Amino acid sequence: DPGAKITVVTHALGVDFLLEGAKDANGGAFAGPVSALTARGVKFEVCDITLRNRKLKRDQFIPEATYVPSGVAEITRLQQREGYAYLRP
């Protein structure tokens, strides 16, 4: 659906693929596909609570990452106020 809005909300260990230099099991960098998806309108959000709990800094993440105060609260907000559906891999 060309009109679909997609937001990937990450928290806990799920933020790791958005770290600078993160690679998949085959050694491929995640940054390229994330950049390509961002160019098509996909948003990638990182939970600030996770950053605090894991002692991570925003400058450790690729530029496409954006930040929300709470990943779980953002998922709830998107569902209740924006009409998003929650899909979990």
OpenMM code with the backbone's topology and positions (N, CA, C; nanometers):
from openmm import Vec3, app, unit

residues = "ASP PRO GLY ALA LYS ILE THR VAL VAL THR HIS ALA LEU GLY VAL ASP PHE LEU LEU GLU GLY ALA LYS ASP ALA ASN GLY GLY ALA PHE ALA GLY PRO VAL SER ALA LEU THR ALA ARG GLY VAL LYS PHE GLU VAL CYS ASP ILE THR LEU ARG ASN ARG LYS LEU LYS ARG ASP GLN PHE ILE PRO GLU ALA THR TYR VAL PRO SER GLY VAL ALA GLU ILE THR ARG LEU GLN GLN ARG GLU GLY TYR ALA TYR LEU ARG PRO".split()
positions = [
    Vec3(0.0844, -0.1182, 0.0000),
    Vec3(0.0000, 0.0000, 0.0000),
    Vec3(0.0886, 0.1240, 0.0000),
    Vec3(0.0885, 0.2005, -0.1060),
    Vec3(0.1731, 0.3195, -0.1139),
    Vec3(0.1395, 0.4249, -0.0095),
    Vec3(0.0186, 0.4213, 0.0453),
    Vec3(-0.0192, 0.5194, 0.1463),
    Vec3(0.0069, 0.4753, 0.2893),
    Vec3(0.0551, 0.3543, 0.3069),
    Vec3(0.0786, 0.3023, 0.4418),
    Vec3(0.1919, 0.3779, 0.5098),
    Vec3(0.1743, 0.4021, 0.6394),
    Vec3(0.2792, 0.4632, 0.7205),
    Vec3(0.3392, 0.3526, 0.8060),
    Vec3(0.4713, 0.3427, 0.8045),
    Vec3(0.5390, 0.2391, 0.8820),
    Vec3(0.6360, 0.3052, 0.9789),
    Vec3(0.6240, 0.2683, 1.1047),
    Vec3(0.7150, 0.3153, 1.2086),
    Vec3(0.7671, 0.1931, 1.2824),
    Vec3(0.8990, 0.1790, 1.2872),
    Vec3(0.9625, 0.0711, 1.3608),
    Vec3(1.0043, 0.1286, 1.4956),
    Vec3(0.9364, 0.0851, 1.6026),
    Vec3(0.9660, 0.1329, 1.7368),
    Vec3(1.0529, 0.0274, 1.8044),
    Vec3(1.1710, 0.0677, 1.8476),
    Vec3(1.2648, -0.0285, 1.9059),
    Vec3(1.2881, 0.0008, 2.0536),
    Vec3(1.3098, -0.1066, 2.1282),
    Vec3(1.3473, -0.0940, 2.2692),
    Vec3(1.4238, -0.2192, 2.3096),
    Vec3(1.4806, -0.2148, 2.4274),
    Vec3(1.5614, -0.3252, 2.4814),
    Vec3(1.6693, -0.3657, 2.3796),
    Vec3(1.6857, -0.4941, 2.3549),
    Vec3(1.7895, -0.5392, 2.2614),
    Vec3(1.7527, -0.5093, 2.1160),
    Vec3(1.6280, -0.4716, 2.0918),
    Vec3(1.5836, -0.4399, 1.9573),
    Vec3(1.6449, -0.3144, 1.8980),
    Vec3(1.7121, -0.2338, 1.9790),
    Vec3(1.7752, -0.1120, 1.9266),
    Vec3(1.9081, -0.1407, 1.8578),
    Vec3(1.9625, -0.2576, 1.8807),
    Vec3(2.1009, -0.2860, 1.8386),
    Vec3(2.1257, -0.2714, 1.6888),
    Vec3(2.0273, -0.3023, 1.6053),
    Vec3(2.0508, -0.2929, 1.4611),
    Vec3(2.0646, -0.1482, 1.4133),
    Vec3(2.0275, -0.0533, 1.4984),
    Vec3(2.0399, 0.0875, 1.4628),
    Vec3(2.1696, 0.1505, 1.5141),
    Vec3(2.2524, 0.0712, 1.5801),
    Vec3(2.3820, 0.1217, 1.6252),
    Vec3(2.4769, 0.1365, 1.5063),
    Vec3(2.5615, 0.2380, 1.5097),
    Vec3(2.6635, 0.2554, 1.4050),
    Vec3(2.7441, 0.1271, 1.3922),
    Vec3(2.7628, 0.0811, 1.2713),
    Vec3(2.8443, -0.0364, 1.2459),
    Vec3(2.7761, -0.1702, 1.2689),
    Vec3(2.6470, -0.1696, 1.3064),
    Vec3(2.5761, -0.2953, 1.3311),
    Vec3(2.5652, -0.3758, 1.2019),
    Vec3(2.5861, -0.5090, 1.2153),
    Vec3(2.5823, -0.5990, 1.0994),
    Vec3(2.4930, -0.7177, 1.1274),
    Vec3(2.4400, -0.7751, 1.0193),
    Vec3(2.3573, -0.8941, 1.0326),
    Vec3(2.4463, -1.0182, 1.0447),
    Vec3(2.3858, -1.1347, 1.0556),
    Vec3(2.4603, -1.2598, 1.0748),
    Vec3(2.5557, -1.2904, 0.9596),
    Vec3(2.5286, -1.2357, 0.8417),
    Vec3(2.6152, -1.2578, 0.7257),
    Vec3(2.7197, -1.1478, 0.7076),
    Vec3(2.7252, -1.0552, 0.8013),
    Vec3(2.8236, -0.9477, 0.7942),
    Vec3(2.7796, -0.8258, 0.7161),
    Vec3(2.6546, -0.8247, 0.6730),
    Vec3(2.6022, -0.7088, 0.5999),
    Vec3(2.5600, -0.5992, 0.6956),
    Vec3(2.5951, -0.4765, 0.6641),
    Vec3(2.5594, -0.3629, 0.7491),
    Vec3(2.4095, -0.3349, 0.7405),
    Vec3(2.3494, -0.3046, 0.8538),
    Vec3(2.2082, -0.2682, 0.8576),
    Vec3(2.1856, -0.1256, 0.8068),
    Vec3(2.2875, -0.0415, 0.8141),
    Vec3(2.2724, 0.1006, 0.7815),
    Vec3(2.2178, 0.1229, 0.6404),
    Vec3(2.2634, 0.0469, 0.5433),
    Vec3(2.2178, 0.0651, 0.4058),
    Vec3(2.0691, 0.0412, 0.3883),
    Vec3(2.0190, -0.0756, 0.4293),
    Vec3(1.8746, -0.1002, 0.4177),
    Vec3(1.7902, -0.0024, 0.5002),
    Vec3(1.8387, 0.0346, 0.6178),
    Vec3(1.7640, 0.1302, 0.6999),
    Vec3(1.7564, 0.2646, 0.6283),
    Vec3(1.8665, 0.3078, 0.5707),
    Vec3(1.8687, 0.4335, 0.4961),
    Vec3(1.7719, 0.4290, 0.3778),
    Vec3(1.7724, 0.3182, 0.3057),
    Vec3(1.6827, 0.3031, 0.1903),
    Vec3(1.5359, 0.3061, 0.2335),
    Vec3(1.5044, 0.2409, 0.3436),
    Vec3(1.3666, 0.2405, 0.3928),
    Vec3(1.3261, 0.3786, 0.4438),
    Vec3(1.4185, 0.4467, 0.5089),
    Vec3(1.3903, 0.5829, 0.5560),
    Vec3(1.3585, 0.6742, 0.4378),
    Vec3(1.4320, 0.6577, 0.3295),
    Vec3(1.4076, 0.7375, 0.2085),
    Vec3(1.2676, 0.7119, 0.1519),
    Vec3(1.2115, 0.5967, 0.1839),
    Vec3(1.0761, 0.5622, 0.1367),
    Vec3(0.9692, 0.5965, 0.2407),
    Vec3(1.0102, 0.6619, 0.3502),
    Vec3(0.9136, 0.7091, 0.4494),
    Vec3(0.9027, 0.6289, 0.5766),
    Vec3(0.9787, 0.5209, 0.5903),
    Vec3(0.9744, 0.4409, 0.7127),
    Vec3(1.0497, 0.5161, 0.8224),
    Vec3(0.9922, 0.5186, 0.9426),
    Vec3(1.0560, 0.5831, 1.0574),
    Vec3(1.1144, 0.4758, 1.1489),
    Vec3(1.2286, 0.5048, 1.2072),
    Vec3(1.2940, 0.4148, 1.3023),
    Vec3(1.3127, 0.4902, 1.4339),
    Vec3(1.2391, 0.4472, 1.5362),
    Vec3(1.2404, 0.5160, 1.6643),
    Vec3(1.3070, 0.4303, 1.7721),
    Vec3(1.3859, 0.4965, 1.8546),
    Vec3(1.4605, 0.4304, 1.9620),
    Vec3(1.4071, 0.4815, 2.0960),
    Vec3(1.3889, 0.3902, 2.1885),
    Vec3(1.3383, 0.4198, 2.3229),
    Vec3(1.4472, 0.4833, 2.4104),
    Vec3(1.4183, 0.6033, 2.4636),
    Vec3(1.5142, 0.6698, 2.5524),
    Vec3(1.5346, 0.5946, 2.6840),
    Vec3(1.4326, 0.5239, 2.7305),
    Vec3(1.4481, 0.4451, 2.8540),
    Vec3(1.5537, 0.3373, 2.8318),
    Vec3(1.5502, 0.2741, 2.7157),
    Vec3(1.6511, 0.1738, 2.6825),
    Vec3(1.7900, 0.2358, 2.6815),
    Vec3(1.8027, 0.3549, 2.6256),
    Vec3(1.9330, 0.4215, 2.6234),
    Vec3(1.9860, 0.4393, 2.7651),
    Vec3(1.9008, 0.4888, 2.8535),
    Vec3(1.9440, 0.5084, 2.9929),
    Vec3(1.9801, 0.3761, 3.0596),
    Vec3(1.8931, 0.2755, 3.0445),
    Vec3(1.9160, 0.1471, 3.1106),
    Vec3(2.0406, 0.0754, 3.0603),
    Vec3(2.0703, 0.0926, 2.9321),
    Vec3(2.1859, 0.0252, 2.8733),
    Vec3(2.3083, 0.1157, 2.8631),
    Vec3(2.2939, 0.2381, 2.9148),
    Vec3(2.4048, 0.3349, 2.9135),
    Vec3(2.4559, 0.3601, 2.7709),
    Vec3(2.3624, 0.3765, 2.6791),
    Vec3(2.3945, 0.4073, 2.5402),
    Vec3(2.3733, 0.5561, 2.5162),
    Vec3(2.4431, 0.6097, 2.4189),
    Vec3(2.4320, 0.7511, 2.3829),
    Vec3(2.3731, 0.7628, 2.2430),
    Vec3(2.3042, 0.8720, 2.2187),
    Vec3(2.2434, 0.8943, 2.0874),
    Vec3(2.3479, 0.8983, 1.9765),
    Vec3(2.4668, 0.9454, 2.0070),
    Vec3(2.5694, 0.9546, 1.9021),
    Vec3(2.6252, 0.8177, 1.8612),
    Vec3(2.5812, 0.7115, 1.9252),
    Vec3(2.6221, 0.5763, 1.8875),
    Vec3(2.5327, 0.5183, 1.7773),
    Vec3(2.4265, 0.5904, 1.7439),
    Vec3(2.3276, 0.5404, 1.6500),
    Vec3(2.3424, 0.6042, 1.5127),
    Vec3(2.2931, 0.5337, 1.4118),
    Vec3(2.2967, 0.5870, 1.2755),
    Vec3(2.2049, 0.7100, 1.2679),
    Vec3(2.2313, 0.7982, 1.1735),
    Vec3(2.1541, 0.9239, 1.1652),
    Vec3(2.0043, 0.9055, 1.1412),
    Vec3(1.9636, 0.7953, 1.0839),
    Vec3(1.8213, 0.7722, 1.0557),
    Vec3(1.7389, 0.7465, 1.1821),
    Vec3(1.8042, 0.7127, 1.2918),
    Vec3(1.7319, 0.6846, 1.4158),
    Vec3(1.6756, 0.8142, 1.4743),
    Vec3(1.5516, 0.8048, 1.5199),
    Vec3(1.4909, 0.9134, 1.5960),
    Vec3(1.4595, 0.8565, 1.7339),
    Vec3(1.4181, 0.9411, 1.8259),
    Vec3(1.4073, 0.8980, 1.9654),
    Vec3(1.2720, 0.9353, 2.0241),
    Vec3(1.2221, 0.8445, 2.1074),
    Vec3(1.0967, 0.8664, 2.1790),
    Vec3(1.1227, 0.8403, 2.3271),
    Vec3(1.0493, 0.9090, 2.4153),
    Vec3(1.0735, 0.8906, 2.5587),
    Vec3(1.0579, 0.7458, 2.6053),
    Vec3(0.9566, 0.6766, 2.5537),
    Vec3(0.9298, 0.5379, 2.5923),
    Vec3(0.8814, 0.4609, 2.4697),
    Vec3(0.9492, 0.3528, 2.4371),
    Vec3(0.9083, 0.2720, 2.3226),
    Vec3(0.7715, 0.2097, 2.3403),
    Vec3(0.7453, 0.1546, 2.4571),
    Vec3(0.6166, 0.0896, 2.4827),
    Vec3(0.5036, 0.1929, 2.4785),
    Vec3(0.5261, 0.3090, 2.5380),
    Vec3(0.4236, 0.4145, 2.5347),
    Vec3(0.4009, 0.4638, 2.3918),
    Vec3(0.5067, 0.4698, 2.3115),
    Vec3(0.4929, 0.5135, 2.1726),
    Vec3(0.4109, 0.4134, 2.0920),
    Vec3(0.4324, 0.2851, 2.1150),
    Vec3(0.3524, 0.1827, 2.0464),
    Vec3(0.2050, 0.2001, 2.0820),
    Vec3(0.1771, 0.2208, 2.2084),
    Vec3(0.0394, 0.2411, 2.2544),
    Vec3(-0.0204, 0.3666, 2.1914),
    Vec3(0.0553, 0.4753, 2.1888),
    Vec3(0.0077, 0.6004, 2.1302),
    Vec3(-0.0254, 0.5819, 1.9821),
    Vec3(0.0650, 0.5174, 1.9098),
    Vec3(0.0422, 0.4957, 1.7662),
    Vec3(-0.0843, 0.4137, 1.7414),
    Vec3(-0.1073, 0.3135, 1.8254),
    Vec3(-0.2265, 0.2291, 1.8085),
    Vec3(-0.3542, 0.3047, 1.8437),
    Vec3(-0.3540, 0.3711, 1.9580),
    Vec3(-0.4765, 0.4328, 2.0074),
    Vec3(-0.5098, 0.5645, 1.9391),
    Vec3(-0.4104, 0.6447, 1.9069),
    Vec3(-0.4376, 0.7788, 1.8540),
    Vec3(-0.4154, 0.7919, 1.7035),
    Vec3(-0.3319, 0.7046, 1.6485),
    Vec3(-0.2969, 0.7186, 1.5065),
    Vec3(-0.3527, 0.6050, 1.4202),
    Vec3(-0.4156, 0.5047, 1.4842),
    Vec3(-0.4760, 0.3954, 1.4090),
    Vec3(-0.3774, 0.2921, 1.3543),
    Vec3(-0.2568, 0.2882, 1.4096),
    Vec3(-0.1564, 0.1907, 1.3641),
    Vec3(-0.1930, 0.0519, 1.4129),
    Vec3(-0.1458, -0.0487, 1.3407),
    Vec3(-0.1558, -0.1881, 1.3838),
    Vec3(-0.0197, -0.2297, 1.4356),
    Vec3(-0.0175, -0.3086, 1.5409),
    Vec3(0.1073, -0.3551, 1.6004),
    Vec3(0.1450, -0.4896, 1.5374),
    Vec3(0.2583, -0.4931, 1.4717),
    Vec3(0.3111, -0.6165, 1.4125),
    Vec3(0.4449, -0.6438, 1.4753),
    Vec3(0.4625, -0.7622, 1.5254),
    Vec3(0.5876, -0.7985, 1.5905),
    Vec3(0.6527, -0.9123, 1.5109),
    Vec3(0.7830, -0.8953, 1.4813),
    Vec3(0.8493, -1.0021, 1.4039),
    Vec3(0.8622, -1.1310, 1.4823),
] * unit.nanometer
topology = app.Topology()
chain = topology.addChain("A")
for resn in residues:
    res = topology.addResidue(resn, chain)
    for name in ("N", "CA", "C"):
        topology.addAtom(name, app.Element.getBySymbol(name[0]), res)
